Amino acid sequence: MSFYSNLLNVTVLGLCLSILWTAPREQRARVADALIVGLMAALLLGRALHVVLHWAYFQDHLAEIPQLRAGGLSWQGAAWGALIGCGLMSWQRGARWAGLYTGLALAAPLIGWAAWVGCQQALCAHGAEVNTLAEHPTWLVVEARDRFGLYAPRYHTHLLGASGMVGVGVVMLAARRRLPPPALLGLSLIGVAACSLLVGFLRGDIVPFVAGLRADQWLDLAVMLTGAALIIAHKRLMISSV
């Protein structure tokens, strides 16, 4: 398996074990079920959206669609899958531990960081080419390869994306005791998606454009709306319970 896959697998497994370890003893079996179903749903929906975004390739390589080990997941699909899977299984199993939402909120930027670091080795999500490195700040550009292995001066999307995830993670740590868990998860999704949206303007990998934006940037906006919906829904539930 690639460095990218190994890094993501270790990060996700470590986070799941951490969430499970901090859960109350009487809730661990239910939380474990929620995490397992969430992971399965994340893989399925993440892969499905990746295939849709890159259908120009997959329509001629249908046999590769189920090959998850080859890599290729839409982070937006994975996030929705994890939310749906964890949410439905928690409801079905009657999990009553709010810390699950806090754990997912803290996990999102860390998984995002691992994805950006891994992408640098896997040559995915590379930056668009620039004329010369001298025209830009050193933190913004780098001599790097694209998915075909060709070196050129490019925007340093991997550094920018990973740094953004660190920033979101710091904010989540600072806010974890000030916000209720569902609202914290919503804010985490908004932060991660906003970073992805902004870095998307500097990316050079090919995806379809829709109304002037990359298709995955529209998905970023949809994830931000999902995060906002979590915050609004929680506030309404709190008001209605008063």
Secondary structure per residue as TSV (DSSP state, phi and psi in degrees):
chain	resnum	aa	ss	phi	psi
A	1	M	-	360.0	153.9
A	2	S	-	-76.5	163.3
A	3	F	H	-57.6	-39.8
A	4	Y	H	-59.0	-50.3
A	5	S	H	-64.6	-42.8
A	6	N	H	-63.1	-42.8
A	7	L	H	-63.2	-45.1
A	8	L	H	-64.6	-43.4
A	9	N	H	-62.0	-45.1
A	10	V	H	-64.9	-41.9
A	11	T	H	-63.3	-48.2
A	12	V	H	-64.6	-44.6
A	13	L	H	-62.3	-44.0
A	14	G	H	-62.0	-40.9
A	15	L	H	-66.9	-41.4
A	16	C	H	-62.9	-43.1
A	17	L	H	-65.1	-37.2
A	18	S	H	-65.3	-44.6
A	19	I	H	-61.4	-44.1
A	20	L	H	-65.4	-39.2
A	21	W	H	-65.5	-36.0
A	22	T	H	-84.2	-8.2
A	23	A	S	-72.1	148.1
A	24	P	-	-57.6	145.5
A	25	R	G	-54.2	-41.4
A	26	E	G	-72.8	-12.2
A	27	Q	G	-104.1	-6.5
A	28	R	H	-63.1	-41.0
A	29	A	H	-63.1	-40.8
A	30	R	H	-69.7	-41.4
A	31	V	H	-64.9	-39.8
A	32	A	H	-60.8	-43.0
A	33	D	H	-61.3	-42.7
A	34	A	H	-63.1	-41.3
A	35	L	H	-66.8	-41.0
A	36	I	H	-63.4	-47.7
A	37	V	H	-65.9	-38.0
A	38	G	H	-61.7	-41.7
A	39	L	H	-64.5	-43.5
A	40	M	H	-62.8	-44.3
A	41	A	H	-65.8	-36.7
A	42	A	H	-63.2	-43.0
A	43	L	H	-64.5	-45.0
A	44	L	H	-66.8	-50.1
A	45	L	H	-72.4	-35.5
A	46	G	H	-63.2	-41.9
A	47	R	H	-68.3	-41.2
A	48	A	H	-60.3	-45.0
A	49	L	H	-69.2	-35.3
A	50	H	H	-60.7	-43.3
A	51	V	H	-63.9	-41.1
A	52	V	H	-62.7	-44.8
A	53	L	H	-64.5	-30.4
A	54	H	T	-116.0	37.2
A	55	W	H	-63.1	-27.9
A	56	A	H	-57.6	-31.3
A	57	Y	H	-86.8	-47.3
A	58	F	H	-71.5	-20.6
A	59	Q	T	-65.5	-21.6
A	60	D	T	-103.1	0.0
A	61	H	-	-138.0	56.9
A	62	L	G	-60.9	-31.6
A	63	A	G	-65.9	-19.0
A	64	E	G	-85.9	-11.5
A	65	I	T	-56.5	-47.2
A	66	P	T	-82.3	2.2
A	67	Q	-	-84.0	78.7
A	68	L	G	-64.5	-30.2
A	69	R	G	-66.1	-19.5
A	70	A	G	-76.1	-9.9
A	71	G	-	90.8	164.5
A	72	G	-	112.4	90.1
A	73	L	-	-134.5	140.5
A	74	S	-	-82.4	121.7
A	75	W	H	-65.3	-31.6
A	76	Q	H	-65.1	-44.9
A	77	G	H	-62.6	-40.0
A	78	A	H	-63.3	-39.8
A	79	A	H	-64.6	-45.5
A	80	W	H	-64.4	-40.8
A	81	G	H	-61.2	-44.1
A	82	A	H	-63.2	-42.2
A	83	L	H	-62.7	-47.9
A	84	I	H	-66.8	-47.0
A	85	G	H	-63.5	-49.7
A	86	C	H	-64.0	-42.0
A	87	G	H	-63.8	-48.4
A	88	L	H	-66.8	-41.2
A	89	M	H	-70.7	-35.9
A	90	S	H	-62.6	-41.3
A	91	W	H	-66.5	-43.6
A	92	Q	H	-66.5	-37.9
A	93	R	H	-90.3	-7.1
A	94	G	T	71.2	34.7
A	95	A	-	-68.9	129.4
A	96	R	-	-118.6	26.3
A	97	W	-	-104.3	108.0
A	98	A	T	-67.4	-19.4
A	99	G	H	-61.9	-19.0
A	100	L	H	-61.1	-41.3
A	101	Y	H	-66.5	-40.1
A	102	T	H	-62.7	-42.8
A	103	G	H	-61.6	-42.3
A	104	L	H	-66.5	-37.1
A	105	A	H	-63.7	-40.6
A	106	L	H	-76.4	-29.2
A	107	A	H	-71.4	-35.5
A	108	A	H	-54.7	-52.4
A	109	P	H	-68.7	-30.3
A	110	L	H	-69.1	-41.2
A	111	I	H	-65.2	-38.5
A	112	G	H	-61.2	-41.5
A	113	W	H	-60.0	-46.7
A	114	A	H	-61.2	-37.7
A	115	A	H	-65.2	-43.8
A	116	W	H	-67.8	-40.8
A	117	V	H	-64.3	-44.2
A	118	G	H	-64.3	-36.8
A	119	C	H	-62.1	-30.1
A	120	Q	H	-62.8	-36.9
A	121	Q	H	-79.8	-33.8
A	122	A	H	-84.9	-2.9
A	123	L	T	63.5	32.7
A	124	C	-	-107.3	160.1
A	125	A	S	53.2	38.1
A	126	H	-	-73.6	161.5
A	127	G	B	-79.9	158.5
A	128	A	-	-70.2	151.8
A	129	E	B	-70.6	147.7
A	130	V	-	-120.8	164.8
A	131	N	S	-64.8	-48.2
A	132	T	-	-156.6	150.7
A	133	L	G	-65.9	-28.6
A	134	A	G	-66.7	-19.6
A	135	E	G	-83.5	-3.4
A	136	H	S	-134.5	158.7
A	137	P	-	-60.3	150.7
A	138	T	T	-64.6	-26.9
A	139	W	T	-78.9	-13.6
A	140	L	T	-93.4	-27.1
A	141	V	E	-130.1	162.1
A	142	V	E	-160.2	155.6
A	143	E	E	-82.2	112.7
A	144	A	E	-144.9	166.6
A	145	R	E	-94.4	155.2
A	146	D	-	-97.4	-171.3
A	147	R	T	-66.1	-15.3
A	148	F	T	-95.2	1.7
A	149	G	-	83.4	12.7
A	150	L	-	-89.2	125.5
A	151	Y	E	-78.9	141.9
A	152	A	E	-167.3	158.0
A	153	P	E	-69.2	127.0
A	154	R	E	-140.0	162.1
A	155	Y	E	-64.5	139.2
A	156	H	-	-86.1	69.1
A	157	T	H	-62.2	-34.1
A	158	H	H	-66.2	-43.4
A	159	L	H	-65.6	-44.0
A	160	L	H	-64.3	-44.0
A	161	G	H	-64.4	-46.4
A	162	A	H	-64.1	-40.4
A	163	S	H	-64.9	-39.9
A	164	G	H	-61.2	-40.2
A	165	M	H	-65.1	-37.9
A	166	V	H	-62.2	-42.9
A	167	G	H	-61.4	-43.7
A	168	V	H	-63.2	-41.2
A	169	G	H	-61.2	-41.0
A	170	V	H	-62.9	-42.9
A	171	V	H	-62.3	-41.3
A	172	M	H	-64.0	-41.2
A	173	L	H	-63.1	-40.0
A	174	A	H	-70.0	-30.2
A	175	A	H	-97.1	-5.1
A	176	R	T	-64.7	-25.7
A	177	R	T	-97.4	-3.6
A	178	R	T	-104.9	-21.7
A	179	L	S	-115.4	145.5
A	180	P	-	-63.8	149.4
A	181	P	H	-52.0	-46.4
A	182	P	H	-61.1	-40.4
A	183	A	H	-67.6	-36.7
A	184	L	H	-63.1	-41.8
A	185	L	H	-63.6	-42.1
A	186	G	H	-61.1	-43.1
A	187	L	H	-65.2	-37.4
A	188	S	H	-63.3	-44.2
A	189	L	H	-62.5	-41.1
A	190	I	H	-62.1	-44.8
A	191	G	H	-63.9	-46.5
A	192	V	H	-63.5	-43.5
A	193	A	H	-67.6	-37.5
A	194	A	H	-63.9	-41.1
A	195	C	H	-62.4	-45.0
A	196	S	H	-62.0	-40.3
A	197	L	H	-62.1	-46.3
A	198	L	H	-68.2	-44.7
A	199	V	H	-65.2	-27.5
A	200	G	H	-57.9	-27.7
A	201	F	T	-68.9	-16.2
A	202	L	T	-108.3	-0.4
A	203	R	B	-78.1	149.5
A	204	G	-	-115.0	-4.2
A	205	D	S	-72.6	154.5
A	206	I	-	-94.0	122.9
A	207	V	-	-140.3	160.7
A	208	P	-	-62.2	147.7
A	209	F	E	-103.1	140.7
A	210	V	E	-131.4	118.0
A	211	A	T	51.8	42.0
A	212	G	T	88.0	-6.5
A	213	L	E	-118.6	151.9
A	214	R	E	-61.2	148.9
A	215	A	H	-59.7	-36.8
A	216	D	H	-71.9	-23.0
A	217	Q	H	-69.7	-35.1
A	218	W	H	-63.6	-36.3
A	219	L	H	-66.6	-36.6
A	220	D	H	-58.3	-45.6
A	221	L	H	-62.0	-38.1
A	222	A	H	-66.1	-37.4
A	223	V	H	-66.3	-38.3
A	224	M	H	-61.4	-40.0
A	225	L	H	-65.2	-36.6
A	226	T	H	-61.7	-45.0
A	227	G	H	-61.8	-42.6
A	228	A	H	-63.3	-37.7
A	229	A	H	-64.3	-37.9
A	230	L	H	-61.9	-43.0
A	231	I	H	-66.1	-46.0
A	232	I	H	-65.2	-42.9
A	233	A	H	-62.7	-39.6
A	234	H	H	-65.8	-42.0
A	235	K	H	-62.0	-41.0
A	236	R	H	-66.5	-38.3
A	237	L	H	-65.2	-38.9
A	238	M	H	-65.3	-41.3
A	239	I	H	-66.7	-42.5
A	240	S	H	-68.3	-22.6
A	241	S	T	-87.8	-7.6
A	242	V	-	-76.3	360.0
